[in-house]
Amino acid sequence: MIITVASGKGGTGKTTVATSLAYTLADLSPVLLDCDVEAPNAHLFLEPDFDSWREVSIPVPVIDEDRCTACGRCADVCQFHAIVVAGTRASMFPELCHGCGSCAVQCPEAAMSEVPRAIGTLERGRGKGNVDLRHGRLNIGEPLAVPVIRALKQWAWPGTEQLVIRDAPPGTSCPVVEAMRGSSYVILVTEPTPFGLHDLNLAVELTRTLGIPAGIVLNRDGLGDMRVENYCFQEDLPILMRIPFEERIAEALAGGHLLVEAFPAYEPDFGQAYNCIQESLHPERPAAQGLGVRP
């Protein structure tokens, strides 16, 4: 099973939910993927000892000026405008290249060859609760988060891991789509505010476009009004869990503590949320017993 934890905007508590869910379900040996490669922060809560590292690169073309006739075919097929032909010379802008390879395939003079360009890194290690954490980190100044997220996902293959939890980037952009793609279920974390409702609506539309079932975790419950709950009722979205708006919770999270580490009473709630997901996906199977209850 692959569960992606997402939100329509940043700051709603996505990582709070993803890390505590993984910690609660430690008996299932979950893999937690921090797919927010522009600003990964799950490691701040799980404190893993990273022992594996990989570089992520994309193939970018190099122009052989001796063979190039400046015919312009490469520039015509590049939808990202990474190649410009001026006069008798073609120029390449690697920062704009998405590594699709079209220019090299279409070049009639075979004047294009591809070389790898590093855009990010992957790290893997075990943290609190023996959670297997893997995260990606986009190199500073690089605009392409999707290839790093895709490479990170390949570190967790369905069938080899019983449970994969993905902590998605915030919003509804291309990196979020890549993080959600292939998921069994999406947990959308929101808050009961007008901004929360607006961005939740966008996130729900995205999950439906992708054809992935979704449920809601209502964070900072008690902060605003009932409009988010009314929306969930109208859209038939189950509220899997509520996390109250309390100063003590904010203090614990600001101190780098997992929610369920600081407040163990919430572990059964995360276990029950997982059972609800299981039941919605596989109603014929009995719910797992004892999840979220540590000795």
RODO-2510 file (C-alpha; in nm, 4 decimals, decimal comma):
residues 295
     n   res          X          Y          Z
     1     m     0,0000     0,0000     0,0000
     2     i     0,1172     0,3523    -0,0796
     3     i    -0,0282     0,6369     0,1260
     4     t     0,0575     0,9937     0,0276
     5     v     0,0144     1,2722     0,2815
     6     a    -0,0540     1,5997     0,1019
     7     s    -0,2104     1,9420     0,1482
     8     g    -0,3300     2,2278    -0,0680
     9     k    -0,0840     2,4653     0,0949
    10     g     0,2189     2,4638     0,3199
    11     g     0,2117     2,4803     0,6968
    12     t    -0,0957     2,2652     0,7562
    13     g     0,0874     1,9824     0,9369
    14     k     0,1653     1,7427     0,6528
    15     t     0,4985     1,6294     0,7942
    16     t     0,3505     1,6119     1,1446
    17     v     0,0971     1,3584     1,0194
    18     a     0,3348     1,1635     0,7924
    19     t     0,6054     1,1143     1,0566
    20     s     0,3664     1,0230     1,3365
    21     l     0,1791     0,7815     1,1095
    22     a     0,5038     0,6061     1,0157
    23     y     0,6144     0,5935     1,3794
    24     t     0,2787     0,4540     1,4901
    25     l     0,2837     0,1827     1,2231
    26     a     0,6434     0,0781     1,2957
    27     d     0,5345    -0,2867     1,3325
    28     l     0,4478    -0,2838     0,9612
    29     s     0,8043    -0,1727     0,8723
    30     p     0,6913     0,1334     0,6749
    31     v     0,9130     0,3277     0,4379
    32     l     0,8688     0,7033     0,4705
    33     l     0,9600     0,9050     0,1611
    34     d     1,0016     1,2791     0,2154
    35     c     0,9121     1,3974    -0,1361
    36     d     0,9288     1,7673    -0,0499
    37     v     1,2716     1,7775    -0,2123
    38     e     1,2968     2,1565    -0,2089
    39     a     1,2667     2,1662     0,1710
    40     p     1,2724     1,8176     0,3281
    41     n     1,2173     1,8253     0,7035
    42     a     1,0962     1,4814     0,8168
    43     h     1,4528     1,4102     0,9310
    44     l     1,4248     1,6894     1,1877
    45     f     1,1630     1,4829     1,3715
    46     l     1,2854     1,1282     1,3074
    47     e     1,6592     1,2038     1,3500
    48     p     1,7849     0,9196     1,1262
    49     d     2,1429     0,8044     1,0837
    50     f     2,1811     0,8385     0,7080
    51     d     2,3989     0,5562     0,5755
    52     s     2,3141     0,5508     0,2024
    53     w     2,3517     0,8268    -0,0560
    54     r     2,2814     0,8638    -0,4267
    55     e     2,3203     1,1406    -0,6797
    56     v     2,0294     1,2266    -0,9093
    57     s     2,1105     1,3504    -1,2570
    58     i     1,9336     1,4125    -1,5852
    59     p     2,0821     1,3743    -1,9348
    60     v     2,1487     1,7073    -2,1060
    61     p     2,2762     1,7505    -2,4619
    62     v     2,6175     1,8750    -2,5652
    63     i     2,6459     2,0269    -2,9121
    64     d     2,9266     1,9201    -3,1422
    65     e     2,9922     2,2490    -3,3210
    66     d     3,1944     2,0789    -3,5949
    67     r     2,8933     1,8701    -3,6982
    68     c     2,6178     2,1218    -3,6236
    69     t     2,4774     2,3020    -3,9308
    70     a     2,2460     2,5294    -3,7264
    71     c     1,9442     2,3891    -3,9076
    72     g     1,7260     2,4725    -3,6079
    73     r     1,5579     2,1326    -3,5778
    74     c     1,6734     2,0935    -3,2153
    75     a     1,5265     2,4316    -3,1172
    76     d     1,1995     2,3500    -3,2942
    77     v     1,1434     2,0267    -3,0994
    78     c     1,2506     2,1654    -2,7579
    79     q     0,9277     2,2627    -2,5850
    80     f     1,1241     2,4086    -2,2923
    81     h     1,3209     2,6572    -2,5099
    82     a     1,6522     2,5272    -2,3799
    83     i     1,8151     2,5597    -2,7245
    84     v     1,8462     2,8759    -2,9316
    85     v     1,9840     2,8960    -3,2840
    86     a     2,1259     3,2322    -3,3838
    87     g     2,3025     3,2741    -3,7163
    88     t     2,5336     2,9799    -3,7710
    89     r     2,5420     2,8613    -3,4086
    90     a     2,3166     2,6670    -3,1736
    91     s     2,3410     2,7477    -2,8020
    92     m     2,2315     2,5277    -2,5146
    93     f     2,0940     2,6441    -2,1743
    94     p     2,1276     2,3397    -1,9454
    95     e     1,9276     2,4984    -1,6610
    96     l     1,6180     2,4936    -1,8835
    97     c     1,6697     2,1400    -2,0126
    98     h     1,4308     1,8717    -1,8844
    99     g     1,6383     1,5842    -2,0230
   100     c     1,3692     1,4581    -2,2603
   101     g     1,6216     1,3677    -2,5310
   102     s     1,4117     1,4952    -2,8234
   103     c     1,6857     1,7172    -2,9616
   104     a     1,9407     1,4353    -2,9788
   105     v     1,6914     1,2034    -3,1484
   106     q     1,5783     1,4639    -3,4023
   107     c     1,9187     1,6080    -3,4951
   108     p     1,9788     1,5158    -3,8638
   109     e     2,3558     1,5581    -3,8264
   110     a     2,3943     1,3535    -3,5059
   111     a     2,5566     1,6620    -3,3550
   112     m     2,4021     1,6059    -3,0124
   113     s     2,5376     1,3805    -2,7394
   114     e     2,4041     1,3560    -2,3852
   115     v     2,5946     1,3869    -2,0601
   116     p     2,4566     1,3598    -1,7029
   117     r     2,3991     1,6790    -1,5047
   118     a     2,3538     1,6430    -1,1277
   119     i     2,0412     1,8129    -0,9936
   120     g     1,9977     1,6589    -0,6482
   121     t     2,0746     1,3847    -0,4003
   122     l     1,8952     1,1052    -0,2157
   123     e     1,9664     0,9912     0,1400
   124     r     1,8439     0,6934     0,3390
   125     g     1,8627     0,5970     0,7051
   126     r     1,6697     0,4705     1,0059
   127     g     1,5357     0,7017     1,2709
   128     k     1,3078     0,6963     1,5730
   129     g     1,0942     0,3850     1,5953
   130     n     1,3300     0,2222     1,3438
   131     v     1,1431     0,4060     1,0678
   132     d     1,3122     0,3706     0,7289
   133     l     1,3344     0,7319     0,6096
   134     r     1,4422     0,8239     0,2595
   135     h     1,4447     1,1793     0,1344
   136     g     1,5471     1,3751    -0,1706
   137     r     1,7217     1,7095    -0,1734
   138     l     1,7190     1,9338    -0,4795
   139     n     2,0462     2,1153    -0,5420
   140     i     2,0343     2,4875    -0,4637
   141     g     1,9175     2,6859    -0,7637
   142     e     1,7826     2,3864    -0,9540
   143     p     1,4236     2,4227    -1,0808
   144     l     1,3441     2,0559    -1,1571
   145     a     1,1993     1,8798    -0,8547
   146     v     1,0094     1,6089    -1,0452
   147     p     1,3120     1,3978    -1,1540
   148     v     1,4390     1,3916    -0,7938
   149     i     1,0973     1,2837    -0,6643
   150     r     1,0750     1,0170    -0,9338
   151     a     1,4178     0,8814    -0,8399
   152     l     1,3196     0,8818    -0,4725
   153     k     1,0068     0,6800    -0,5457
   154     q     1,2183     0,4167    -0,7166
   155     w     1,3797     0,3488    -0,3790
   156     a     1,0470     0,2019    -0,2641
   157     w     0,8882    -0,0566    -0,4880
   158     p     0,5371    -0,1814    -0,4126
   159     g     0,5581    -0,5530    -0,3432
   160     t     0,8969    -0,5308    -0,1749
   161     e     0,7707    -0,2982     0,0981
   162     q     0,4413    -0,3627     0,2745
   163     l     0,3685     0,0031     0,3394
   164     v     0,5081     0,3181     0,1807
   165     i     0,4161     0,6616     0,3175
   166     r     0,4972     0,9622     0,1011
   167     d     0,5209     1,3135     0,2452
   168     a     0,4310     1,5247    -0,0604
   169     p     0,5325     1,8831    -0,1340
   170     p     0,2678     2,1453    -0,0542
   171     g     0,0228     2,2734    -0,3135
   172     t    -0,1082     2,1185    -0,6344
   173     s     0,1799     2,1702    -0,8787
   174     c     0,3758     1,9170    -1,0888
   175     p     0,5926     1,7914    -0,7973
   176     v     0,2755     1,7134    -0,6006
   177     v     0,1284     1,5269    -0,8961
   178     e     0,4463     1,3181    -0,9224
   179     a     0,4408     1,2443    -0,5474
   180     m     0,0755     1,1344    -0,5647
   181     r     0,1082     0,9323    -0,8824
   182     g     0,0792     0,5595    -0,8132
   183     s    -0,0639     0,6071    -0,4631
   184     s    -0,3312     0,3820    -0,3174
   185     y    -0,4742     0,6579    -0,0980
   186     v    -0,4143     1,0262    -0,0218
   187     i    -0,4469     1,1833     0,3212
   188     l    -0,5186     1,5541     0,2811
   189     v    -0,4201     1,7613     0,5822
   190     t    -0,6117     2,0853     0,6235
   191     e    -0,7178     2,3401     0,8826
   192     p    -1,0611     2,4961     0,9481
   193     t    -0,9890     2,8378     0,7946
   194     p    -1,0980     3,0096     0,4702
   195     f    -0,7514     2,9546     0,3195
   196     g    -0,7600     2,5937     0,4335
   197     l    -1,0960     2,5376     0,2636
   198     h    -0,9886     2,7042    -0,0595
   199     d    -0,6695     2,5010    -0,0918
   200     l    -0,8369     2,1794     0,0244
   201     n    -1,0824     2,2149    -0,2621
   202     l    -0,7924     2,2377    -0,5103
   203     a    -0,6225     1,9333    -0,3573
   204     v    -0,9440     1,7296    -0,3664
   205     e    -0,9900     1,8145    -0,7348
   206     l    -0,6359     1,6924    -0,7999
   207     t    -0,6921     1,3569    -0,6273
   208     r    -1,0106     1,3070    -0,8249
   209     t    -0,8375     1,3931    -1,1509
   210     l    -0,5767     1,1296    -1,0685
   211     g    -0,8465     0,8837    -0,9585
   212     i    -0,7071     0,8343    -0,6069
   213     p    -0,9390     0,8061    -0,3026
   214     a    -0,8793     1,0596    -0,0278
   215     g    -0,9567     1,1261     0,3366
   216     i    -0,9036     1,4267     0,5606
   217     v    -0,6985     1,4979     0,8709
   218     l    -0,8291     1,8149     1,0323
   219     n    -0,5389     1,9898     1,2038
   220     r    -0,5762     2,2818     1,4461
   221     d    -0,9312     2,1690     1,5076
   222     g    -1,1259     2,4381     1,6912
   223     l    -0,9376     2,7273     1,5311
   224     g    -1,1950     2,8428     1,2777
   225     d    -1,5496     2,7565     1,1766
   226     m    -1,7502     2,4643     1,0365
   227     r    -1,7096     2,5362     0,6654
   228     v    -1,4362     2,2766     0,6115
   229     e    -1,6403     2,0094     0,7907
   230     n    -1,9494     2,1008     0,5892
   231     y    -1,7461     2,0758     0,2702
   232     c    -1,6186     1,7309     0,3686
   233     f    -1,9746     1,6179     0,4379
   234     q    -2,1015     1,7521     0,1046
   235     e    -1,8142     1,5933    -0,0880
   236     d    -1,8354     1,2608     0,0996
   237     l    -1,4801     1,2940     0,2324
   238     p    -1,4156     1,1018     0,5552
   239     i    -1,2471     1,2906     0,8388
   240     l    -0,9926     1,0331     0,9488
   241     m    -0,8572     1,2214     1,2470
   242     r    -0,8648     1,5533     1,4315
   243     i    -0,5678     1,7269     1,5918
   244     p    -0,6768     2,0093     1,8240
   245     f    -0,5496     2,3662     1,8169
   246     e    -0,3416     2,3674     2,1354
   247     e    -0,0345     2,5641     2,2379
   248     r     0,1303     2,2589     2,3952
   249     i     0,1193     2,0734     2,0625
   250     a     0,2782     2,3679     1,8818
   251     e     0,5529     2,3851     2,1452
   252     a     0,6302     2,0143     2,1139
   253     l     0,6504     2,0278     1,7348
   254     a     0,8644     2,3412     1,7444
   255     g     1,1009     2,1490     1,9707
   256     g     1,1443     1,8773     1,7082
   257     h     0,9274     1,6147     1,8801
   258     l     0,6936     1,3803     1,6986
   259     l     0,3299     1,4395     1,7871
   260     v     0,2900     1,0814     1,9102
   261     e     0,6217     1,1007     2,0932
   262     a     0,5140     1,4054     2,2922
   263     f     0,1536     1,2890     2,3282
   264     p     0,1266     0,9067     2,3091
   265     a    -0,2508     0,9302     2,3507
   266     y    -0,2719     1,0145     1,9792
   267     e    -0,1160     0,6866     1,8653
   268     p    -0,4478     0,4953     1,8702
   269     d    -0,5988     0,7736     1,6573
   270     f    -0,3322     0,7266     1,3910
   271     g    -0,3822     0,3503     1,4081
   272     q    -0,7558     0,3931     1,3665
   273     a    -0,7021     0,6282     1,0712
   274     y    -0,4918     0,3597     0,9037
   275     n    -0,7625     0,1000     0,9714
   276     c    -1,0221     0,3294     0,8113
   277     i    -0,8039     0,3574     0,5019
   278     q    -0,7606    -0,0200     0,4901
   279     e    -1,1339    -0,0758     0,5255
   280     s    -1,2176     0,1732     0,2498
   281     l    -0,9716     0,0107     0,0089
   282     h    -1,0337    -0,3506     0,1124
   283     p    -1,3756    -0,3779     0,2802
   284     e    -1,3574    -0,7570     0,2609
   285     r    -1,0542    -0,7723     0,4931
   286     p    -1,0757    -0,7503     0,8722
   287     a    -0,9163    -0,4421     1,0289
   288     a    -0,5752    -0,4836     1,1855
   289     q    -0,5820    -0,5030     1,5620
   290     g    -0,3629    -0,3235     1,8103
   291     l    -0,2174    -0,0630     1,5742
   292     g    -0,1076     0,2529     1,7498
   293     v    -0,0892     0,0927     2,0917
   294     r     0,2643     0,0629     2,2239
   295     p     0,3507    -0,1331     2,5354
***
